[in-house]
Amino acid sequence: MKTIVKLINIGGLFAIALAATPMLTTQAQAYACAPTHHSVSSSKHVKGIAKISARKAWEAKMKNQFGITWAIWSIADGKSIQCKKEGGKNKCTARAKPCQYVAG
């Protein structure tokens, strides 16, 4: 009787592992992205702070325009942050296509 219970437990774990495998292998391809880039700028005295501020401003704009699921910089497509000196400050522009995770 104990052997049957062990086999059922092992079989159940194997079934769970098989069921989880497709989720793990397809996650990297499960994103939908907007067709156009969106840009937001920020000016600060310190370049590093200006970059962070521009990225956070991009996230805030995407959240307001499309919703929180579209406001994740790390999964945005074609992202870039360009900076230039302007009036003694660093003006940085964050540009990217917003994307969201799509559950299959």
Backbone as CSV, one residue per row, in Angstrom:
resi,resn,N_x,N_y,N_z,CA_x,CA_y,CA_z,C_x,C_y,C_z
1,MET,0.818,-1.197,0.000,0.000,0.000,0.000,0.866,1.267,0.000
2,LYS,1.950,1.275,0.808,2.832,2.434,0.871,3.508,2.669,-0.476
3,THR,3.850,1.608,-1.178,4.487,1.722,-2.489,3.558,2.398,-3.485
4,ILE,2.282,2.069,-3.453,1.309,2.679,-4.363,1.179,4.174,-4.074
5,VAL,1.124,4.535,-2.801,1.021,5.945,-2.413,2.254,6.713,-2.887
6,LYS,3.438,6.138,-2.732,4.679,6.786,-3.187,4.652,6.981,-4.699
7,LEU,4.198,5.976,-5.435,4.125,6.084,-6.890,3.143,7.173,-7.311
8,ILE,2.019,7.265,-6.613,1.042,8.303,-6.930,1.632,9.680,-6.648
9,ASN,2.333,9.844,-5.527,2.964,11.121,-5.191,4.017,11.505,-6.228
10,ILE,4.845,10.541,-6.619,5.881,10.803,-7.624,5.231,11.154,-8.955
11,GLY,4.189,10.419,-9.323,3.471,10.708,-10.567,2.858,12.089,-10.550
12,GLY,2.316,12.501,-9.410,1.734,13.832,-9.279,2.770,14.929,-9.435
13,LEU,3.922,14.747,-8.834,5.010,15.726,-8.973,5.494,15.813,-10.411
14,PHE,5.582,14.676,-11.072,6.007,14.644,-12.474,4.994,15.390,-13.343
15,ALA,3.704,15.184,-13.082,2.656,15.870,-13.842,2.728,17.375,-13.640
16,ILE,2.985,17.814,-12.414,3.115,19.247,-12.131,4.317,19.822,-12.873
17,ALA,5.420,19.099,-12.863,6.627,19.565,-13.563,6.363,19.686,-15.059
18,LEU,5.689,18.722,-15.632,5.376,18.786,-17.063,4.434,19.939,-17.381
19,ALA,3.474,20.175,-16.509,2.524,21.257,-16.728,3.203,22.616,-16.624
20,ALA,4.185,22.749,-15.759,4.867,24.033,-15.554,5.894,24.328,-16.641
21,THR,6.414,23.322,-17.307,7.464,23.511,-18.307,7.068,24.457,-19.433
22,PRO,5.879,24.333,-20.055,5.539,25.283,-21.112,5.478,26.723,-20.611
23,MET,5.028,26.941,-19.373,4.972,28.297,-18.839,6.374,28.873,-18.709
24,LEU,7.319,28.080,-18.313,8.682,28.561,-18.133,9.361,28.839,-19.463
25,THR,9.063,28.069,-20.483,9.749,28.239,-21.761,9.123,29.302,-22.637
26,THR,7.860,29.672,-22.412,7.212,30.646,-23.282,7.128,32.038,-22.685
27,GLN,7.510,32.217,-21.433,7.380,33.525,-20.806,8.154,34.608,-21.547
28,ALA,9.331,34.320,-22.046,10.144,35.336,-22.705,9.472,35.867,-23.968
29,GLN,8.579,35.106,-24.556,7.925,35.522,-25.789,6.491,35.985,-25.558
30,ALA,6.076,36.149,-24.329,4.685,36.453,-24.018,4.454,37.939,-23.749
31,TYR,4.905,38.800,-24.649,4.712,40.226,-24.482,4.021,40.812,-25.707
32,ALA,3.146,41.774,-25.466,2.525,42.540,-26.538,3.031,43.962,-26.393
33,CYS,3.468,44.560,-27.486,4.040,45.906,-27.434,3.232,46.875,-28.288
34,ALA,3.195,48.120,-27.856,2.533,49.173,-28.623,3.292,49.385,-29.932
35,PRO,2.623,49.862,-30.967,3.290,50.026,-32.273,4.226,51.227,-32.360
36,THR,4.112,52.165,-31.433,4.937,53.376,-31.527,5.734,53.625,-30.255
37,HIS,6.848,54.348,-30.431,7.677,54.766,-29.299,7.027,55.969,-28.616
38,HIS,7.286,56.093,-27.332,6.848,57.247,-26.556,8.073,57.804,-25.851
39,SER,8.167,59.134,-25.806,9.334,59.796,-25.218,8.936,60.730,-24.093
40,VAL,9.815,60.798,-23.085,9.637,61.712,-21.959,11.018,62.235,-21.568
41,SER,11.110,63.527,-21.270,12.389,64.134,-20.909,12.388,64.630,-19.469
42,SER,13.605,64.740,-18.927,13.799,65.286,-17.583,15.141,65.993,-17.543
43,SER,15.181,67.132,-16.888,16.424,67.905,-16.760,16.847,67.982,-15.299
44,LYS,18.093,67.632,-15.046,18.676,67.675,-13.697,20.136,68.087,-13.820
45,HIS,20.718,68.545,-12.723,22.131,68.922,-12.740,23.048,67.705,-12.870
46,VAL,22.674,66.603,-12.241,23.493,65.382,-12.271,22.942,64.454,-13.350
47,LYS,23.807,64.024,-14.269,23.377,63.218,-15.406,22.712,61.902,-14.979
48,GLY,23.287,61.219,-14.015,22.723,59.953,-13.558,21.315,60.116,-13.001
49,ILE,21.111,61.196,-12.281,19.788,61.471,-11.721,18.818,61.844,-12.834
50,ALA,19.297,62.568,-13.827,18.448,62.930,-14.963,17.994,61.686,-15.727
51,LYS,18.891,60.700,-15.874,18.524,59.447,-16.552,17.437,58.695,-15.784
52,ILE,17.635,58.575,-14.473,16.656,57.876,-13.641,15.323,58.615,-13.663
53,SER,15.385,59.922,-13.584,14.178,60.738,-13.581,13.415,60.597,-14.907
54,ALA,14.133,60.563,-16.025,13.493,60.401,-17.334,12.815,59.041,-17.440
55,ARG,13.488,58.005,-16.960,12.906,56.650,-17.002,11.651,56.582,-16.132
56,LYS,11.734,57.125,-14.943,10.573,57.119,-14.039,9.424,57.956,-14.613
57,ALA,9.753,59.057,-15.281,8.728,59.890,-15.917,8.069,59.134,-17.074
58,TRP,8.866,58.350,-17.821,8.310,57.520,-18.908,7.335,56.510,-18.325
59,GLU,7.741,55.840,-17.234,6.869,54.857,-16.583,5.567,55.511,-16.097
60,ALA,5.660,56.692,-15.521,4.471,57.393,-15.023,3.540,57.775,-16.171
61,LYS,4.128,58.233,-17.276,3.312,58.605,-18.439,2.601,57.385,-19.016
62,MET,3.302,56.264,-19.127,2.690,55.047,-19.669,1.582,54.540,-18.743
63,LYS,1.817,54.646,-17.441,0.799,54.229,-16.466,-0.461,55.073,-16.622
64,ASN,-0.278,56.386,-16.775,-1.427,57.287,-16.927,-2.145,57.083,-18.256
65,GLN,-1.386,56.832,-19.320,-1.984,56.690,-20.649,-2.595,55.318,-20.901
66,PHE,-1.888,54.259,-20.499,-2.286,52.908,-20.882,-2.626,51.982,-19.718
67,GLY,-2.206,52.331,-18.516,-2.424,51.476,-17.354,-1.112,50.903,-16.849
68,ILE,-1.151,50.437,-15.617,0.070,49.996,-14.942,0.769,48.827,-15.648
69,THR,0.028,47.965,-16.316,0.657,46.802,-16.961,1.529,47.190,-18.146
70,TRP,1.369,48.398,-18.674,2.176,48.874,-19.800,3.347,49.752,-19.344
71,ALA,3.513,49.946,-18.057,4.472,50.926,-17.540,5.743,50.297,-16.978
72,ILE,6.169,49.172,-17.499,7.341,48.471,-16.971,8.522,48.679,-17.926
73,TRP,9.443,49.523,-17.528,10.589,49.874,-18.369,11.395,48.639,-18.774
74,SER,11.579,47.707,-17.864,12.445,46.560,-18.138,11.934,45.659,-19.272
75,ILE,10.638,45.702,-19.579,10.134,44.881,-20.685,9.755,45.725,-21.899
76,ALA,10.011,47.028,-21.846,9.725,47.904,-22.980,10.623,47.522,-24.164
77,ASP,10.138,47.775,-25.365,10.867,47.421,-26.581,11.575,48.656,-27.151
78,GLY,12.780,48.457,-27.658,13.523,49.532,-28.308,13.834,50.688,-27.388
79,LYS,14.104,50.394,-26.129,14.297,51.469,-25.160,15.678,52.113,-25.280
80,SER,15.693,53.413,-25.026,16.953,54.148,-25.017,16.792,55.379,-24.130
81,ILE,17.907,55.851,-23.614,17.933,57.110,-22.866,19.093,57.927,-23.428
82,GLN,18.768,59.058,-24.003,19.763,59.954,-24.589,19.827,61.225,-23.756
83,CYS,21.047,61.702,-23.519,21.234,62.909,-22.712,22.055,63.948,-23.459
84,LYS,21.772,65.211,-23.159,22.576,66.311,-23.689,22.548,67.456,-22.698
85,LYS,23.596,68.283,-22.739,23.688,69.455,-21.867,22.805,70.547,-22.447
86,GLU,22.015,71.150,-21.556,21.126,72.223,-21.993,20.960,73.218,-20.851
87,GLY,21.484,74.409,-21.026,21.352,75.446,-19.997,21.967,75.080,-18.661
88,GLY,23.109,74.415,-18.685,23.791,74.035,-17.454,23.247,72.780,-16.793
89,LYS,22.239,72.181,-17.379,21.670,70.942,-16.843,21.802,69.824,-17.869
90,ASN,21.610,68.625,-17.391,21.584,67.457,-18.266,20.132,67.135,-18.583
91,LYS,19.777,67.219,-19.861,18.420,66.879,-20.280,18.471,65.475,-20.877
92,CYS,17.776,64.536,-20.220,17.745,63.157,-20.684,16.347,62.808,-21.158
93,THR,16.298,62.091,-22.273,15.032,61.677,-22.857,14.975,60.161,-22.897
94,ALA,13.964,59.609,-22.229,13.713,58.165,-22.254,12.714,57.905,-23.374
95,ARG,13.031,56.908,-24.222,12.190,56.603,-25.384,12.052,55.094,-25.491
96,ALA,10.818,54.620,-25.649,10.586,53.175,-25.776,9.157,52.906,-26.207
97,LYS,8.929,51.682,-26.701,7.577,51.195,-26.971,7.112,50.467,-25.711
98,PRO,6.002,50.883,-25.128,5.520,50.174,-23.947,5.044,48.761,-24.314
99,CYS,5.294,47.817,-23.426,4.874,46.426,-23.612,4.190,45.949,-22.347
100,GLN,3.413,44.899,-22.494,2.811,44.282,-21.318,2.894,42.769,-21.454
101,TYR,2.921,42.107,-20.325,2.935,40.655,-20.306,1.539,40.158,-20.680
102,VAL,1.486,39.172,-21.557,0.217,38.607,-22.001,0.141,37.175,-21.530
103,ALA,-0.824,36.884,-20.689,-1.013,35.511,-20.206,-1.674,34.677,-21.290
104,GLY,-1.112,33.517,-21.542,-1.614,32.666,-22.615,-2.627,31.746,-22.094
